[in-house]
Amino acid sequence: MHTVLVIDDESGIRSAVKDILEDERYKAVTAEDGPTGLELMRKDKPDLVILDIWLPRMGGMDVLKEIKQTWPEVEVIIISGHANIDMAVQAVKLGAFDFIEKPLSIDRILTATRNALAIGKLREENRKLKRVSHPQPTMIAGSPVMAPILTMIEQSAASDARVLITGENGTGKELVAQEIHRRSVRRDAPFVEVNCAAIPDTLIESELFGHEKGSFTDAVARRKGKFEQANGGTLFLDEIADMSLSAQAKVLRAIQELKFERVGSEESIDVDLRIIAATNKDLQAEIKAGRFREDLFFRLAVIPIHLPPLRERPEDIAALSVFFLDQSAAANRAETKCFTPEALKILAAHPWPGNIRELKNVVERVCVMCDEELISEETVLHFVTRRPPTETSQILIPAGHEVYAGMKLGEAKDLFEKTFIEHKLKENGYNISRAAECLGVYPSNLHAKLKKYGIQTGYK
């Protein structure tokens, strides 16, 4: 059911338009002035707004500007009893879908409503297709701590200098490597990634340099290695510190000479590529402990880039959350959703030990599991908060089974459910999100139960 917001200072107009819309199975809400209408927009964004030009407290044109700036995807139909051509042209320039003169025609209102909603649906589908076909840039970095890093990416991209990216797991080291490649002259050549931690030491040489047929038991055909596959482009050595010392020695030689031999061959192969490496470990400590070659470190760290954890760049969390939410909705063919400002504050305040990767996973989980179009603070808390398990205290239920005497099964279940919810609310200090987590339900579902049973939350 589509929701239409009617903003008009005349109660008769509001009532008449509301009745017309509801007869056509639309949900209609009304407001008597601009500020009230904008507040309703923030609480529950409608699909369409029918807006009068002459309003108290805030003029209709100003309300139209605010709507199109904050919710550009929402169509607006202007109505006025004092219309003129200049006013209509100005409204359309500001983004109005249509301009209807009073006294209002039922047919005109319904036709404009149907057309506006149809256009809105087509535009939303077009936005979804664009998100899938042309993904947004992956580097979202507006916080001050990221400014010097963006400068280093821009300055280093044009060269072939080797780059060493360090930082905790999930901070976006691969994205930085991809961004450097994307901005370089090698952008149209391959970007080849090697996860050094995922390759057994016995296979690392074959994986990197390739092998000839018959060079070992499972070598049934000649195979190109990652160095050869990346020829002309960029080779990204992820988790470089997880290589064994023997593998490090072979990689050092290949990097120095840009020349190597396949396993089982004596023929040297020359390559032209750029090396970018990354690790989540402290390489100085690894060198001191004898687990990483110092000469390899100096070869790789021509341009060192250290990525801060997400907790040190909270200014980026809201933008990342919105980006991941849109991305998840497009990938899962779900309806477009958005976070309330309060929900974004909760996300920004979380420490995110798993960094961007953890944030992305949580946002995708919210997108898939939550049925709210406007994602609330309590819903975000439900998915973000992880409380340690506590011993289950004794449930307060009415003494004796006689209380259920003469009840139908449904009545008995309702009584038990009401008592159980009341106890959990009290146990959790009447915090809705924590109580919902203990009960294993979403906060929105718990709110529905509270309303159903008339349960008070403990606050006046």
C-alpha positions in Angstrom: 0.0 0.0 0.0 1.4 3.4 -1.1 1.5 6.2 1.5 0.5 9.7 0.5 1.2 12.7 2.7 -1.3 15.6 2.3 0.0 19.0 3.5 -2.7 21.7 3.5 -3.9 24.3 6.0 -7.6 23.8 5.2 -9.1 21.0 7.2 -11.8 20.5 4.6 -9.3 20.0 1.8 -7.2 17.6 3.9 -10.2 15.5 4.8 -11.6 15.4 1.3 -8.3 14.4 -0.3 -7.7 11.8 2.4 -11.1 10.3 1.7 -10.5 10.2 -2.0 -7.1 8.5 -1.6 -8.3 6.0 0.9 -11.3 5.0 -1.4 -8.6 4.1 -3.9 -6.8 1.9 -1.3 -3.9 4.4 -0.6 -2.8 5.1 2.9 -3.2 8.8 3.5 -1.7 11.0 6.3 -2.2 14.7 6.7 -0.5 17.8 8.1 -1.8 21.3 8.6 1.5 23.1 7.9 5.0 22.7 6.5 7.0 21.9 9.7 4.5 19.3 10.8 4.6 17.7 7.3 8.4 17.6 7.3 8.4 16.0 10.8 6.1 13.3 9.4 8.5 12.8 6.5 11.3 12.2 8.9 9.3 9.7 10.9 7.8 7.7 8.1 8.9 8.7 4.6 5.8 8.6 2.3 5.8 7.6 -1.4 4.2 10.8 -2.5 3.4 14.3 -1.1 0.4 16.5 -2.1 1.4 20.0 -1.1 -0.4 23.3 -0.9 1.5 26.5 -1.8 0.0 28.9 0.8 0.8 27.5 4.2 1.3 29.1 7.7 4.7 29.0 9.4 6.6 27.8 6.3 5.7 28.5 2.6 4.9 25.6 0.3 7.8 26.5 -2.0 10.2 26.3 0.9 8.7 23.0 2.0 9.1 21.7 -1.6 12.8 22.7 -1.6 13.4 20.9 1.7 11.7 17.7 0.4 13.6 17.6 -2.8 16.9 18.3 -1.1 16.4 15.7 1.7 14.2 13.1 -0.2 14.9 13.7 -3.9 13.2 10.4 -4.8 9.8 11.4 -3.4 7.5 13.0 -5.9 5.5 16.1 -5.0 2.2 17.3 -6.5 1.5 21.0 -5.9 -2.0 22.3 -5.3 -3.1 25.9 -5.1 -6.2 28.1 -5.2 -4.1 31.1 -6.3 -2.2 29.6 -9.2 -0.4 31.4 -12.0 1.9 30.4 -14.8 5.1 31.8 -13.1 4.3 29.9 -9.9 3.7 26.7 -11.8 7.0 27.0 -13.7 8.9 27.8 -10.5 7.4 24.7 -8.8 8.4 22.4 -11.7 11.9 23.9 -11.7 12.2 23.0 -8.0 11.2 19.4 -8.8 7.4 19.3 -8.5 5.8 16.4 -10.5 2.6 18.3 -11.3 0.7 21.5 -10.5 -3.1 21.3 -9.8 -5.4 24.3 -9.3 -8.2 24.4 -6.8 -11.0 23.6 -6.7 -9.7 20.1 -7.0 -10.9 17.6 -9.5 -11.2 14.0 -8.1 -10.2 12.6 -11.5 -7.2 15.0 -11.8 -6.0 14.2 -8.2 -6.2 10.4 -8.8 -4.6 10.6 -12.3 -1.7 12.7 -11.0 -1.3 10.4 -8.0 -1.2 7.2 -10.1 1.3 8.8 -12.6 3.6 10.1 -9.9 3.7 6.8 -8.1 4.4 5.0 -11.4 7.2 7.4 -12.3 8.6 7.0 -8.8 8.6 3.2 -9.2 10.4 3.4 -12.6 13.0 5.8 -11.2 13.7 3.5 -8.2 14.1 0.5 -10.5 16.4 2.6 -12.7 18.5 3.5 -9.6 18.7 -0.2 -8.6 19.9 -1.1 -12.1 22.5 1.6 -12.1 23.8 0.5 -8.7 24.2 -3.1 -10.0 25.7 -2.1 -13.5 27.8 0.8 -12.4 28.9 0.3 -8.7 29.9 3.4 -6.8 33.6 4.1 -6.1 34.7 1.8 -3.3 36.9 4.3 -1.5 34.8 6.1 1.0 37.2 8.2 3.1 36.1 11.6 4.3 37.5 11.6 7.8 40.6 13.8 8.5 42.8 10.8 9.3 42.3 9.4 5.8 43.2 12.7 4.0 47.0 12.0 3.9 46.3 8.4 2.8 44.3 9.6 -0.1 47.1 12.0 -1.0 49.6 9.1 -1.0 47.4 7.0 -3.2 47.0 9.8 -5.7 50.7 10.6 -5.7 52.0 7.0 -5.9 49.5 5.7 -8.5 51.2 7.2 -11.5 54.5 5.6 -10.7 55.7 1.9 -10.6 57.0 2.3 -7.0 56.3 -0.7 -4.8 53.7 -0.1 -2.1 53.4 -1.8 1.3 50.0 -1.5 2.9 49.6 -2.3 6.6 46.7 -2.3 9.0 44.3 -4.5 11.0 42.2 -7.1 9.4 39.2 -5.6 7.6 40.5 -2.1 7.2 40.4 -2.1 3.4 43.9 -2.9 2.3 42.8 -4.7 -0.8 40.6 -1.7 -1.8 43.5 0.6 -1.5 45.6 -1.7 -3.7 42.8 -1.8 -6.3 42.4 2.0 -6.1 46.2 2.5 -6.8 45.9 0.1 -9.7 42.7 1.8 -11.0 44.5 5.2 -11.1 47.7 3.9 -12.6 48.7 3.6 -16.3 48.3 -0.1 -15.8 44.6 0.2 -15.2 43.6 -1.7 -18.3 46.0 -4.6 -17.5 45.4 -7.4 -15.0 45.1 -6.9 -11.3 46.1 -10.3 -9.8 45.7 -11.0 -6.1 47.6 -13.7 -4.2 46.5 -14.6 -0.6 49.9 -15.7 0.7 48.3 -17.1 3.9 46.0 -19.4 2.0 48.8 -21.2 0.0 50.7 -24.1 1.6 54.4 -23.6 1.7 54.9 -26.7 -0.6 52.8 -25.0 -3.3 53.8 -21.4 -3.0 56.5 -21.5 -5.6 54.2 -23.2 -8.2 51.4 -20.7 -7.4 53.6 -17.7 -7.9 55.9 -18.8 -10.7 54.0 -21.6 -12.4 55.3 -25.0 -13.4 56.0 -27.3 -16.4 54.2 -30.4 -17.2 55.5 -33.4 -15.2 57.6 -31.2 -12.8 55.9 -32.9 -9.8 53.2 -35.5 -9.3 50.1 -33.4 -9.9 51.6 -31.3 -12.6 49.6 -32.7 -15.5 50.0 -29.6 -17.7 52.1 -26.4 -18.0 50.6 -23.7 -15.8 51.3 -20.0 -15.6 52.0 -18.5 -12.1 50.6 -15.3 -10.7 53.7 -13.3 -11.6 53.2 -14.3 -15.3 49.4 -13.7 -15.1 50.0 -10.2 -13.8 52.5 -9.3 -16.6 51.8 -5.7 -17.7 49.6 -5.1 -14.7 49.7 -5.2 -10.9 50.5 -8.1 -8.6 49.0 -7.8 -5.1 50.7 -10.0 -2.5 48.2 -10.0 0.4 49.3 -11.3 3.9 52.9 -11.2 2.7 54.1 -11.8 6.3 52.6 -15.3 6.3 55.1 -16.6 3.8 57.8 -18.9 5.0 61.4 -17.6 4.9 62.3 -19.8 2.0 59.4 -18.5 -0.1 60.3 -14.9 0.9 63.8 -15.5 -0.5 62.4 -16.6 -3.9 60.0 -13.7 -4.0 62.8 -11.2 -3.1 64.8 -12.5 -6.1 61.8 -12.2 -8.5 61.0 -8.7 -7.3 64.7 -7.6 -7.6 65.1 -8.9 -11.1 61.6 -9.1 -12.4 62.7 -12.5 -13.7 62.0 -16.0 -12.6 61.8 -19.7 -13.8 58.8 -22.0 -13.7 59.1 -25.0 -11.5 60.7 -27.7 -13.6 62.2 -25.3 -16.1 65.6 -23.6 -16.5 64.2 -20.9 -18.9 64.0 -17.4 -17.4 60.8 -15.4 -17.9 60.9 -11.6 -17.8 57.9 -9.7 -16.6 56.9 -6.1 -16.4 54.6 -5.6 -13.4 54.1 -3.5 -10.3 54.2 -5.1 -6.8 51.8 -4.1 -4.0 52.0 -6.0 -0.8 49.9 -6.0 2.4 49.9 -7.4 5.9 48.1 -7.1 9.2 51.2 -7.9 11.2 53.9 -5.6 12.7 56.7 -6.3 10.3 59.3 -4.6 12.5 58.4 -7.1 15.2 58.4 -10.0 12.7 61.9 -9.0 11.5 63.2 -8.8 15.1 61.7 -12.2 15.8 63.5 -13.6 12.7 60.2 -14.4 10.9 60.5 -11.8 8.1 63.4 -10.9 5.9 64.6 -7.3 6.4 65.9 -7.0 2.9 62.4 -8.0 1.5 60.8 -5.4 3.8 63.0 -2.7 2.3 62.3 -3.9 -1.2 58.5 -3.7 -0.6 58.2 -0.6 1.5 59.2 2.0 -1.0 55.9 3.7 -0.3 54.5 2.6 3.1 50.7 3.2 3.7 49.2 2.4 7.1 45.4 2.2 7.3 43.8 3.2 10.6 41.2 1.0 12.2 37.5 2.0 11.7 37.2 3.1 15.3 39.8 5.9 14.5 37.7 7.2 11.6 34.1 7.4 13.0 33.3 10.2 10.5 33.2 7.6 7.7 30.9 5.1 9.4 27.6 6.7 8.4 28.6 7.0 4.7 30.0 3.4 4.7 26.8 2.1 6.3 24.5 3.9 3.7 26.7 2.6 0.9 26.7 -1.0 2.1 22.9 -0.8 2.7 22.3 0.3 -0.9 24.7 -2.2 -2.2 23.1 -5.0 -0.2 19.6 -4.0 -1.3 20.6 -4.0 -4.9 22.4 -7.4 -4.6 19.5 -9.0 -2.8 16.8 -7.4 -5.0 15.3 -5.9 -1.8 13.4 -2.7 -1.3 15.5 0.4 -0.7 15.9 1.1 3.0 17.5 3.8 5.0 18.8 4.4 8.6 17.3 6.9 11.0 19.9 9.5 12.2 19.7 7.8 15.6 20.5 4.4 14.1 23.6 5.9 12.3 24.8 7.4 15.6 24.7 3.9 17.2 26.7 2.5 14.2 29.2 5.4 14.5 29.7 4.8 18.3 30.4 1.1 18.0 34.1 0.1 18.2 34.0 -2.3 15.2 36.8 -4.7 16.2 36.4 -6.4 12.8 36.6 -3.0 11.0 35.0 -2.3 7.7 34.4 -6.0 7.0 32.4 -6.4 10.2 30.4 -3.2 9.5 29.6 -4.5 6.0 28.4 -7.9 7.3 26.2 -6.3 10.0 24.6 -3.9 7.5 23.9 -6.7 5.1 22.4 -8.7 7.9 20.1 -5.8 8.8 19.1 -5.3 5.2 18.2 -9.0 4.8 16.6 -9.7 8.2 14.9 -6.5 9.0 11.5 -5.7 7.5 11.6 -2.0 8.4 11.9 0.5 5.5 13.2 3.1 8.0 15.7 1.2 10.1 15.4 2.3 13.7 17.9 2.7 16.5 16.5 -0.3 18.4 16.8 -2.5 15.4 20.5 -1.6 14.9 21.2 -2.2 18.6 19.6 -5.6 18.2 22.1 -6.6 15.5 25.1 -4.7 16.9 24.9 -5.4 20.6 26.5 -8.7 21.8 25.9 -9.2 25.5 27.6 -12.1 27.3 25.2 -14.9 28.3 23.9 -14.7 31.8 22.2 -17.3 34.0 18.5 -17.4 33.3 16.7 -16.3 36.4 13.5 -17.9 37.6 10.6 -16.8 35.4 7.8 -15.1 37.4 4.6 -16.9 36.4 1.3 -16.9 38.4 1.5 -19.4 41.2 -0.4 -22.6 40.6 -2.0 -24.0 37.5 -5.5 -23.0 38.6 -5.0 -19.6 37.0 -5.3 -21.3 33.6 -8.5 -23.2 34.5 -11.3 -22.7 32.0 -9.0 -21.0 29.5 -8.7 -21.9 25.9 -5.2 -22.7 24.7 -4.8 -19.4 23.0 -5.8 -17.5 26.1 -3.4 -19.5 28.3 -0.6 -18.8 25.8 -1.3 -15.1 25.8 -1.3 -14.9 29.6 2.1 -16.7 29.8 3.5 -14.6 27.0 2.4 -11.4 28.6 3.9 -12.4 32.0 7.1 -13.6 30.4 7.6 -10.4 28.5 6.9 -8.3 31.6 9.5 -10.2 33.5 12.2 -9.8 30.8 11.5 -6.1 30.5 12.0 -5.7 34.2 15.1 -7.9 34.2 16.6 -5.7 31.4 15.8 -2.4 33.0 12.9 -1.8 30.6 15.4 -1.5 27.7 13.5 -2.6 24.6 16.5 -3.6 22.5 18.1 -5.7 25.3 14.8 -7.3 26.2 14.2 -8.1 22.5 17.6 -9.7 22.3 16.9 -11.9 25.3 13.6 -12.9 23.9 15.1 -13.7 20.5 12.8 -11.3 18.6 13.2 -8.1 16.7 12.5 -4.8 18.6 9.6 -4.0 16.2 8.0 -7.4 17.0 8.4 -6.7 20.7 6.7 -3.3 20.3 3.8 -5.0 18.7 3.5 -7.4 21.7 3.6 -4.5 24.2 0.8 -2.8 22.3 -1.2 -6.0 22.1 -1.0 -6.7 25.8 -1.0 -3.1 27.0 2.3 -3.6 28.8 3.9 -0.5 30.2 7.6 0.0 29.6 8.3 1.4 33.1 8.7 5.0 31.9 6.2 7.8 32.5 
